[in-house]
Amino acid sequence: MHIDPLEKKWAQIVLAICAFFIVIIMMEALFHGVNAPSNVETIDSAKLHLSKEFAEDNLGVQVDENGEIIIRMVAGRYSFFPKKITVPAETKLTFRWVSMDVLHGVHIPMTNMSTMIVPGFVAEIETSFPKPGDYPVLCNEYCGLGHDHMWSKIDVVEKGQWQAPQVITKGGDKK
Ligand code: CUA
């Protein structure tokens, strides 16, 4: 089979570009904690208020029995609930997101937080905030007419100034 030298050259360039992108994806996954949400944990989006974990009283910041900080958030047209939470900077945080209605996304600039929130599934992401300040929480999946206005805020304070809420178990049962 004859391959024209020019065609061969361009094929090599295309392969090189593909390899370059694969390297970038690998670097982000390995060194920046950016990866596809792989957990396929399901939840009934229509009954969040009745669920043990995502009932209204359990939303927001909690510390579990192992000292892990877990933040449970609900996305719904058109905001993230609770509207405002306070977390410490430079600390590992586990966010658990669910949708109460349609497909939403969540993006927090300056962090690795960018995921879809698919109705029926829990999106769990580990992140940390590099420094104190107000971080916007933005929806990055088109979810309806109010999509542009779907955002809330996270208040990040110095590690030493943060006060942990009462310790509760992972299932959401208050001790
Ligand atoms: Cu929610 Cu766009």
Residues whose N, C-alpha, C, O or C-beta is under 5 A from the ligand:
A	BS01	CUA	L103 H104 G105 C139 N140 E141 Y142 C143 H147 M150
